């Protein structure tokens, strides 16, 4: 028996002129972008407008007929508040937030808070803010590092229609002052060590009415002048006030502003992650998501250990690595996989009923897997491109699914993501079912949709995932004023991409981050930086040049552990790292390695 959709399709087709250049016979209706699409494996392709005849809009094969704005299996979830309420109902007694720092600052065992306990604290925080007279729509600043209270305060903002404004711990005082004033922040949660910074310019942030010190003791909270309009209390005091005066939730509507993120121009020193591997070994996570910088460190550390492990172990590792990599790459690439009804499913290779190399896992890779606790079956990467070599390395050594995604703050994060079962590296997958993607020609950089063998251009995104705009800055937001969102609702990302077979997106360049050297040669510094980042000595690399000079310069930050190990192997004595960096032999070794990597790329 025909479904309603099939009958509607026949009726529409009866009124339309056949289109002969459709690549397959799966012609169906689309409620937003077009009357037709054709499948490309992981994506479907539609014309943006029928009269152009140009098939250029890509959607996920999981939702070709319309862009989703809610999870299909949970249509009742429309806001962050709805989402957390569902989590509490479904997982009330499950562990949610863990920390392993003792009161005296030393590292201990993980201490956990369940979803239900976090929900109780969230209720008290939100009630406490209402107790102090903050109304819905007020901006709440979060001026402290990643810790359980950060997330719980953010949940409270969602439950009571407040707008969270992250004030990152790495920001300098001037940036914090600017953000607080620009967003009219009324309450700020901070730590004792950031309180002094805040107090130094308290008179210059007149919108602030309440400051809450997280992790402080009531007796240690300083007193403010009696004529001050700002209340200064501890987190514990706010909780007590909230518990004594519980207020009903004031949930937001889906179109309300959830958060204002200030992401550009950040300054300061990133936190030291030297204890991260210890944390992972103790926590033994099953899912691990990080950024390429950390994955590159893991890759370089293991490969450096292999190179110095002796001929026998090096030969064994290479044999195991090449054998397992070949099995993984030659497996099903997912183009003929069955359609998954769920939004996303995470499984390991073992869940699929196959382990490509059990012998090599036991003999070689078990110790490497132990670095992350031995239980990881899913690894995710984002924020910047992950080298295909590193991705293949992670898949082989950790024996799990490794997925790379692509997104922006302006798109509520995810634009595209690799699909389950896709073993091809070097791309960022197919469109998120909540958005559609097209590539726009950039003639000044010779990128066009007619390029062979693959279409290329600036990545543009449209759909319900898009942000509402830049706060108090319409000129920067709308494309009719020459900036981000054009008249048809497309967000122009500034990234250059190409479509690989199967409808996979690959990031290849940046539109704006280019310049000419004196001889007229175009330079994309990020591409060069990404190449040199693969060098075992290089922790970070910054490339600079301008049109008045004919060559580039590089500022290189070395990995101290790798350089020290190299010095030991060369029997080079040194007083400190600075002394070693100035040793001509060390400089020559780093430059030689960089030259080799550069020539290879």
HELIX and SHEET records of a PDB file:
HELIX    1   1 UNK A    4  UNK A   13  1                                  10    
HELIX    2   2 UNK A   50  UNK A   52  5                                   3    
HELIX    3   3 UNK A   61  UNK A   63  5                                   3    
HELIX    4   4 UNK A   72  UNK A   74  5                                   3    
HELIX    5   5 UNK A   80  UNK A   91  1                                  12    
HELIX    6   6 UNK A  115  UNK A  131  1                                  17    
HELIX    7   7 UNK A  148  UNK A  159  1                                  12    
HELIX    8   8 UNK A  173  UNK A  182  1                                  10    
HELIX    9   9 UNK A  192  UNK A  200  1                                   9    
HELIX   10  10 UNK A  202  UNK A  204  5                                   3    
HELIX   11  11 UNK A  218  UNK A  220  5                                   3    
HELIX   12  12 UNK A  235  UNK A  244  1                                  10    
HELIX   13  13 UNK A  276  UNK A  283  1                                   8    
HELIX   14  14 UNK A  292  UNK A  307  1                                  16    
HELIX   15  15 UNK A  311  UNK A  329  1                                  19    
HELIX   16  16 UNK A  358  UNK A  360  1                                   3    
HELIX   17  17 UNK A  361  UNK A  365  3                                   5    
HELIX   18  18 UNK A  366  UNK A  369  1                                   4    
HELIX   19  19 UNK A  370  UNK A  372  5                                   3    
HELIX   20  20 UNK A  388  UNK A  398  1                                  11    
HELIX   21  21 UNK A  409  UNK A  411  5                                   3    
HELIX   22  22 UNK A  443  UNK A  445  5                                   3    
HELIX   23  23 UNK A  474  UNK A  477  1                                   4    
HELIX   24  24 UNK A  479  UNK A  481  5                                   3    
HELIX   25  25 UNK A  525  UNK A  532  1                                   8    
HELIX   26  26 UNK A  560  UNK A  569  1                                  10    
HELIX   27  27 UNK A  577  UNK A  581  1                                   5    
HELIX   28  28 UNK A  584  UNK A  600  1                                  17    
SHEET    1   A 3 UNK A  38  UNK A  39  0                                        
SHEET    2   A 3 UNK A  43  UNK A  47 -1                                        
SHEET    3   A 3 UNK A  55  UNK A  60 -1                                        
SHEET    1   B 2 UNK A  95  UNK A 101  0                                        
SHEET    2   B 2 UNK A 107  UNK A 114 -1                                        
SHEET    1   C 5 UNK A 163  UNK A 166  0                                        
SHEET    2   C 5 UNK A 139  UNK A 143  1                                        
SHEET    3   C 5 UNK A 185  UNK A 191  1                                        
SHEET    4   C 5 UNK A 210  UNK A 214  1                                        
SHEET    5   C 5 UNK A 231  UNK A 234  1                                        
SHEET    1   D 5 UNK A 287  UNK A 291  0                                        
SHEET    2   D 5 UNK A 378  UNK A 382  1                                        
SHEET    3   D 5 UNK A 401  UNK A 408  1                                        
SHEET    4   D 5 UNK A 413  UNK A 417 -1                                        
SHEET    5   D 5 UNK A 430  UNK A 431 -1                                        
SHEET    1   E 4 UNK A 436  UNK A 440  0                                        
SHEET    2   E 4 UNK A 456  UNK A 462 -1                                        
SHEET    3   E 4 UNK A 491  UNK A 500 -1                                        
SHEET    4   E 4 UNK A 504  UNK A 510 -1                                        
SHEET    1   F 2 UNK A 515  UNK A 516  0                                        
SHEET    2   F 2 UNK A 522  UNK A 523 -1                                        
SHEET    1   G 2 UNK A 538  UNK A 544  0                                        
SHEET    2   G 2 UNK A 553  UNK A 558 -1                                        
END                                                                             
